[in-house]
C-alpha cells in the first residue's frame, strides 16, 4: 500500500530498468538502518531491442509500447510518493533515436531516463549482487542482457575491473537468425563469434580469480536452470556445453514448453555466450543469483543519500582515467583534497547539493588530463576527454556536469551564456559556476605543484570568505595565482575572498 502521511520516517524509492528484453520496476522502503524492504515489483516483456541491432533504430511501435509502460510505472511511483531513478541500457544506448526516446520519457512519463554506459551498468549490477560481501572475498560476475554482456571482477562488493561486451542474447539471435532449431554449421559460427568477441574484450588471465562465477540475469538463470543437475544450484562447464547442444537441437515449440515464450527465442544465443565466457576464463562452474541491476540502482540511491559517503569506485575510476593520460597524480590529488575542504567548510555559503561533492572531486582529479593533448588549451581538451570517457558511477548528465566543472578551472569564467553550458538547466548552471570557482581556488593553491599547503580552513566572517592556510614552504606563486581569481569568486558568490597565511 502507498505510505501514509504519518509515516514521516519512511522513504520510498523506485528503480526502473529499461533493458533490451523487458522493462522492470522495483519499489522499496528504506528502513532506518539503510536496508531495503521490497514493496512492489513488475516486469513487462516490452522487448525494447526488437529489430534494433539490425536497423539501428527503435521502431515507433516499440517506442510506443515502451512509453506506455513507463507512463504506468511513473504513475505507480507517484502513488507511493517514491523517489525514482530510471536507467536504460544497451537497446536505448545504441538506438540512433535515443534522444527522442529520452525526450518522450520526460514529456509523457515525467521520468528522467538515464542512458547508462556499459561499465556503469556493470558497476550497478555488481553493487546489487555483491552488496554485503566480505571485503576480501573475490568474485567474478556475469550478466547477459539482450544487447550486451557485463563482466565484473570484484573484491567484496566493490568492482576491481569492469567490462562491457557487445554480446547479447537478442543481438546474436537477430544477427544469426537462430530463434528456431539451429543447424550444426550455424551453431559453429555462433560459437566462434561469441568466443572471438569474449577473447577480444576480456584478458586471457585474471590473477587470483575464483574458479566459479555468479550470473545475475534472467537469461543466465534460464540456462543454468536447464543445464544443472537436479538438486544442485550451479552448472558445470561440461553441463553447460551439453546444454548448448541440446538447446540448439530443439525447435521453437519444444523450447517454448520449457521456457517463457520470449525467453525461448533467445536462449540458444544466451547459452552460447555463457559457454564462451566460461571457456575463455577457464571456469569450473556458474551459479545463478536472483539479484542484479534494479537492486544495484536502489542501493546506489541509498548510498548517495548518506552525507559524506564518498564513492570510492568513482574516485578509483577517475584516477585510472588520469593515469591513462599520464596526469600529474600528486597535483591532481592535492587539488581534489583542497577543493573538498573548501566545499565542506563553505557549505553554508555555497548551499550546493551533497551530490555535487563527488562531481567536484572527480573534476579536480581530472582537471589537467587535457595536457596530454595540448598544453595551452588543456582545459578545453579536458572537457572533451571527460565528456567522451566511461566513468562508472556517473550518468551521462552527471558526466557532462563534471566535464564543465573541470573545463572552467582556468581561463574563461563560468559565464551562464558560455556555449559549453548551453542546454543545462538553471540549477545545473549554478552548480557548475560555484563548483568550478572552488576548483579554480584549489588549483591556484597548488600552482607550484609542490603541495605546500599543510592545512586549510575556511569560513565566512563579516561578509568575507576567509581561507586560512598553514604551509610547509613559501607560497608566493600560489598567492599570486589566487589574486587573479578573486574577481570571479566575488562575481559567483557575492563575497570578497581573503587568504590568511599562517606560518
C-alpha positions in Angstrom: 0.0 0.0 0.0 1.2 3.6 -0.6 2.7 5.1 2.5 0.6 7.1 5.0 1.4 10.7 5.6 2.1 9.9 9.3 5.0 7.6 8.3 7.4 10.5 8.1 10.4 8.3 8.9 9.9 6.2 5.8 11.5 6.9 2.5 10.2 5.1 -0.6 12.5 4.7 -3.6 12.0 3.1 -7.0 14.2 1.7 -9.7 13.1 1.4 -13.3 15.3 -0.8 -15.6 14.7 -0.4 -19.4 16.5 -3.4 -20.7 16.6 -5.0 -24.2 14.2 -7.8 -23.4 11.9 -6.2 -20.8 11.2 -3.2 -18.6 11.2 -3.8 -14.9 10.1 -1.8 -11.8 11.0 -2.3 -8.2 9.6 -0.1 -5.3 11.3 -0.4 -1.9 11.1 1.2 1.5 14.4 2.4 3.0 14.5 1.2 6.6 16.2 3.3 9.4 19.3 1.1 9.2 19.6 1.6 5.5 18.3 -1.8 4.5 15.6 -2.2 1.8 12.2 -3.7 2.0 10.6 -4.5 -1.4 7.1 -3.2 -1.7 6.2 -3.9 -5.3 7.8 -5.3 -8.4 6.7 -5.5 -12.1 8.1 -6.9 -15.3 6.8 -6.2 -18.8 8.2 -8.0 -21.8 8.2 -4.9 -24.0 11.3 -6.0 -25.9 12.7 -2.5 -26.5 15.6 -4.1 -28.5 13.3 -5.7 -31.1 14.9 -5.2 -34.5 17.2 -2.5 -33.2 20.5 -4.3 -33.6 19.9 -4.8 -37.3 18.2 -1.4 -38.1 20.0 0.8 -35.5 16.6 2.5 -34.6 13.9 1.7 -32.1 10.8 1.4 -34.2 7.8 3.7 -33.5 5.5 0.9 -32.3 8.2 -0.5 -30.0 8.8 3.0 -28.6 5.1 3.5 -28.1 5.0 0.2 -26.1 7.9 1.3 -24.0 6.4 4.7 -23.3 3.0 3.2 -22.3 4.8 1.0 -19.8 6.9 3.9 -18.4 3.8 6.1 -18.0 2.2 3.3 -15.9 5.3 2.8 -13.8 5.6 6.5 -13.3 2.0 6.7 -12.1 2.6 3.9 -9.6 5.7 5.6 -8.3 3.7 8.8 -7.7 1.1 6.9 -5.8 3.7 5.7 -3.5 5.4 9.1 -3.3 8.6 7.4 -4.4 11.9 9.0 -5.5 12.7 7.4 -8.9 15.8 6.5 -10.8 15.1 5.2 -14.3 18.0 3.7 -16.3 18.2 2.5 -19.8 20.9 0.0 -21.0 22.0 -1.4 -24.3 18.9 -1.1 -26.5 18.4 2.7 -25.8 22.1 3.2 -25.6 22.6 2.1 -29.2 19.4 3.5 -30.7 20.1 6.4 -33.1 16.8 7.9 -31.9 17.8 7.6 -28.2 17.5 11.4 -27.7 13.9 11.3 -28.9 13.1 8.4 -26.6 14.6 10.3 -23.6 12.6 13.4 -24.5 9.4 11.4 -24.8 10.0 9.8 -21.4 10.5 13.2 -19.8 7.4 14.7 -21.6 5.0 11.8 -21.5 6.0 9.9 -18.3 7.7 12.7 -16.3 10.8 10.5 -16.0 14.4 11.5 -16.4 15.6 8.4 -18.3 19.3 7.9 -17.7 21.1 6.1 -20.6 24.0 4.4 -18.6 27.2 3.2 -20.1 28.1 -0.5 -20.2 30.6 -0.1 -17.4 28.2 1.9 -15.2 25.7 -0.9 -15.8 28.3 -3.4 -14.7 29.1 -1.4 -11.6 25.4 -1.2 -10.6 24.9 -4.9 -11.2 28.0 -5.6 -9.0 26.6 -3.5 -6.2 23.2 -5.2 -6.4 24.6 -8.7 -6.4 27.5 -8.4 -4.0 26.2 -5.9 -1.5 27.4 -7.0 1.9 30.0 -9.4 0.7 33.1 -9.7 2.9 35.8 -7.2 1.8 38.4 -9.7 0.9 36.1 -12.1 -0.9 36.9 -12.3 -4.7 34.0 -12.7 -7.1 33.5 -13.0 -10.8 30.2 -11.8 -12.0 28.4 -12.2 -15.4 25.2 -10.5 -16.6 24.0 -11.5 -20.1 21.5 -9.0 -21.4 19.7 -8.7 -24.7 22.3 -6.3 -26.3 25.4 -6.6 -24.2 27.2 -8.7 -21.6 28.7 -7.2 -18.5 31.5 -8.8 -16.6 32.9 -7.7 -13.2 35.8 -8.9 -11.1 35.3 -7.7 -7.6 36.7 -7.7 -4.1 33.9 -7.6 -1.6 31.1 -5.5 -3.0 33.5 -3.2 -4.9 34.4 -3.9 -8.6 38.1 -4.0 -9.3 37.7 -4.4 -13.1 34.6 -3.9 -15.3 34.0 -4.9 -18.9 31.0 -4.5 -21.2 30.9 -6.6 -24.4 28.7 -6.1 -27.4 27.4 -9.7 -27.0 23.7 -10.0 -26.1 21.1 -12.8 -26.5 18.8 -10.7 -28.6 21.6 -9.2 -30.7 23.1 -12.6 -31.6 19.6 -14.1 -32.2 18.8 -11.4 -34.7 22.3 -11.4 -36.3 22.4 -15.2 -36.8 18.6 -15.8 -37.1 18.7 -18.7 -34.5 15.3 -18.4 -32.9 14.3 -21.9 -34.1 16.2 -25.1 -34.5 19.9 -24.3 -35.1 21.8 -26.4 -37.7 25.3 -27.5 -36.6 27.0 -25.3 -39.1 25.1 -22.2 -37.8 25.9 -23.2 -34.2 29.6 -23.5 -35.1 29.5 -19.9 -36.5 27.6 -18.6 -33.5 30.1 -20.2 -31.0 33.1 -18.9 -32.9 31.6 -15.3 -33.0 30.9 -15.4 -29.2 34.4 -16.9 -28.4 36.2 -14.2 -30.5 34.2 -11.3 -29.0 34.9 -12.6 -25.5 38.6 -13.0 -26.3 38.9 -9.5 -27.7 37.2 -7.9 -24.8 38.5 -9.8 -21.8 42.0 -10.5 -20.6 43.4 -14.0 -21.1 44.1 -14.3 -17.4 42.7 -12.8 -14.2 45.2 -13.4 -11.4 43.6 -14.7 -8.3 40.2 -15.1 -9.9 37.8 -17.7 -8.4 37.1 -20.9 -10.2 33.4 -20.3 -10.4 31.3 -17.3 -11.4 27.9 -15.8 -10.4 25.3 -15.0 -13.0 22.6 -12.4 -12.4 20.4 -12.1 -15.5 17.2 -13.9 -16.4 19.0 -15.5 -19.4 21.6 -17.0 -17.1 19.0 -18.2 -14.7 17.2 -19.9 -17.5 20.4 -21.5 -18.9 21.8 -22.6 -15.6 18.4 -24.0 -14.5 18.3 -26.1 -17.7 21.9 -27.3 -17.6 22.4 -28.1 -13.9 21.9 -31.5 -12.3 18.8 -32.0 -10.2 19.2 -30.9 -6.6 22.2 -28.6 -7.3 22.4 -24.8 -7.5 25.1 -24.5 -10.1 26.0 -25.7 -13.6 29.5 -27.0 -14.5 31.3 -26.1 -17.7 30.7 -29.6 -19.1 26.9 -29.4 -18.3 26.8 -26.1 -20.0 28.5 -27.3 -23.1 26.0 -30.2 -23.3 23.1 -27.8 -22.7 24.1 -25.7 -25.7 23.9 -28.8 -27.9 20.5 -29.8 -26.6 19.0 -26.4 -26.8 20.3 -25.9 -30.4 18.7 -29.2 -31.4 15.2 -28.2 -30.1 12.7 -26.5 -32.4 10.8 -23.4 -31.2 7.8 -25.4 -29.9 9.9 -27.6 -27.7 11.8 -24.7 -26.3 8.6 -22.8 -25.5 7.4 -25.8 -23.5 10.5 -25.4 -21.3 10.9 -21.6 -21.2 8.8 -18.5 -21.3 8.0 -17.9 -25.0 10.1 -14.7 -25.2 13.0 -16.3 -23.4 12.7 -19.4 -25.6 13.5 -17.4 -28.8 16.9 -16.1 -27.4 18.0 -18.9 -25.0 20.3 -20.6 -27.5 22.3 -17.4 -28.1 22.4 -16.7 -24.4 23.7 -20.2 -23.7 26.4 -19.8 -26.3 27.6 -16.5 -24.8 27.8 -18.0 -21.3 29.7 -21.0 -22.7 32.2 -18.7 -24.4 32.8 -16.7 -21.2 33.3 -19.9 -19.2 35.8 -21.3 -21.7 37.7 -18.1 -22.1 38.2 -17.6 -18.4 38.7 -21.4 -17.8 35.9 -21.6 -15.1 34.6 -24.7 -13.5 31.0 -23.7 -12.8 28.5 -20.9 -12.6 25.7 -20.2 -10.0 22.6 -18.1 -10.9 21.5 -15.4 -8.4 18.3 -13.5 -8.3 19.7 -10.0 -7.9 21.0 -7.5 -10.3 20.7 -4.1 -11.8 17.5 -3.0 -10.1 18.9 -3.8 -6.7 22.1 -2.0 -7.6 20.2 1.1 -8.6 18.3 1.1 -5.3 21.4 0.6 -3.2 23.2 3.3 -5.2 20.4 5.7 -4.4 20.6 4.9 -0.7 24.4 5.3 -0.8 24.2 8.7 -2.5 21.9 10.0 0.2 24.3 9.3 3.0 26.0 12.6 3.9 29.8 12.4 3.5 29.7 8.9 2.0 32.2 9.2 -0.8 32.0 6.9 -3.8 35.4 5.1 -3.8 34.7 3.4 -7.1 34.1 6.7 -8.8 37.4 8.1 -7.3 39.2 5.0 -8.5 37.8 5.2 -12.0 38.9 8.9 -12.2 42.4 8.1 -11.1 42.6 5.2 -13.5 41.5 7.5 -16.4 44.0 10.1 -15.3 46.8 7.5 -15.3 45.9 6.6 -18.9 46.7 10.2 -19.8 49.8 10.3 -17.7 48.4 13.1 -15.4 50.3 14.7 -12.5 48.9 12.4 -9.9 50.3 14.2 -6.8 49.0 17.6 -8.0 45.6 16.2 -9.0 45.1 14.5 -5.6 46.2 17.7 -3.8 43.8 19.9 -5.8 41.0 17.4 -5.0 41.8 17.5 -1.3 41.8 21.3 -1.2 38.6 21.6 -3.3 36.8 19.2 -1.0 38.0 21.1 2.1 36.7 24.3 0.6 33.4 22.6 -0.3 32.9 21.2 3.2 33.9 24.3 5.1 31.9 26.7 3.0 28.8 24.6 2.7 26.6 27.1 4.5 27.6 29.8 1.9 27.5 27.9 -1.4 24.5 25.7 -0.5 25.2 23.2 -3.2 23.5 19.8 -3.0 25.5 17.0 -1.4 25.6 15.1 -4.8 27.9 17.9 -6.1 30.8 16.8 -3.8 31.8 13.6 -5.8 31.4 15.6 -9.0 33.8 18.3 -7.8 36.3 15.6 -6.6 36.2 13.9 -10.0 36.6 17.2 -11.9 39.5 18.1 -9.6 41.3 14.8 -10.1 40.9 15.1 -13.9 41.2 18.9 -14.4 44.6 18.6 -16.1 44.3 15.5 -18.2 44.0 17.7 -21.3 47.7 18.4 -21.1 48.3 15.1 -22.9 46.7 16.6 -26.0 47.6 20.3 -25.8 49.2 22.4 -23.0 47.9 25.9 -23.9 44.3 24.8 -24.3 44.3 21.9 -22.0 41.1 22.9 -20.2 39.1 22.5 -23.4 40.7 19.2 -24.2 40.0 18.1 -20.6 36.3 18.9 -21.2 36.3 16.8 -24.4 38.1 13.8 -22.8 35.7 13.7 -19.8 32.6 14.0 -22.0 33.8 11.1 -24.1 35.1 8.8 -21.3 33.4 6.0 -19.5 33.3 6.8 -15.8 31.3 4.2 -13.8 29.4 6.0 -11.1 28.2 8.8 -13.4 25.2 9.1 -15.6 25.6 10.9 -19.0 24.2 14.1 -17.5 26.4 13.9 -14.4 29.5 13.3 -16.6 28.6 16.5 -18.5 28.5 18.5 -15.3 31.9 17.1 -14.2 33.3 18.0 -17.7 32.0 21.5 -17.4 33.4 22.0 -13.8 36.8 20.8 -15.0 36.6 22.9 -18.2 36.2 26.2 -16.2 39.2 25.6 -13.8 41.1 28.2 -15.8 40.9 31.0 -18.4 37.2 31.8 -19.3 35.0 32.5 -16.3 31.9 30.2 -16.0 29.5 32.7 -17.6 25.9 31.4 -17.8 25.9 32.4 -21.5 29.0 30.4 -22.4 28.4 27.8 -25.2 29.7 25.0 -23.0 26.8 25.5 -20.7 24.2 25.5 -23.4 21.3 23.1 -22.7 21.9 22.9 -18.9 19.1 23.8 -16.5 19.4 26.9 -14.4 20.2 24.7 -11.4 22.9 22.8 -13.3 24.5 26.1 -14.4 24.5 27.3 -10.8 26.2 24.1 -9.8 28.9 24.4 -12.5 29.6 28.0 -11.7 30.0 27.5 -7.9 31.9 24.2 -8.1 34.3 25.3 -10.8 35.1 28.5 -8.9 36.0 26.4 -5.8 38.2 24.3 -8.2 39.9 27.4 -9.5 40.9 28.4 -6.0 42.1 24.9 -5.1 44.1 24.7 -8.3 45.7 28.1 -7.6 46.7 26.9 -4.1 48.9 24.3 -5.6 50.2 26.4 -8.5 53.8 25.3 -7.9 52.7 21.6 -8.0 54.7 21.1 -4.8 51.8 20.6 -2.4 52.9 23.4 0.1 49.6 23.5 2.0 49.6 21.5 5.2 46.2 22.6 6.5 43.3 24.6 5.1 40.3 26.0 6.9 37.7 28.4 5.5 34.7 30.3 6.8 32.7 33.5 6.4 33.5 36.4 8.6 32.0 39.9 8.4 30.8 39.4 4.8 34.2 38.0 3.7 35.3 34.4 2.9 38.5 33.9 4.9 40.7 31.0 3.9 43.5 30.3 6.5 46.5 28.3 5.4 49.3 26.6 7.3 52.2 25.8 4.9 55.5 24.0 4.8 57.2 26.3 2.3 56.6 29.8 0.9 53.5 30.2 -1.3 54.3 33.3 -3.3 53.3 31.7 -6.6 50.1 30.4 -5.0 49.1 33.8 -3.6 49.8 35.4 -6.9 47.5 32.9 -8.7 44.7 33.3 -6.2 44.8 37.1 -6.6 43.7 36.6 -10.2 40.7 34.5 -9.2 39.2 36.8 -6.5 37.1 38.8 -9.1 35.4 35.6 -10.4 34.9 34.4 -6.8 33.2 37.7 -6.0 31.0 37.6 -9.1 29.9 34.0 -8.3 29.5 34.1 -4.6 29.0 37.8 -4.0 31.7 37.9 -1.3 35.3 39.0 -1.1 38.0 36.3 -0.7 40.8 36.8 1.8 43.8 34.5 2.2 45.4 34.3 5.7 48.9 32.7 5.6 49.7 31.1 9.0 53.4 30.0 9.2 
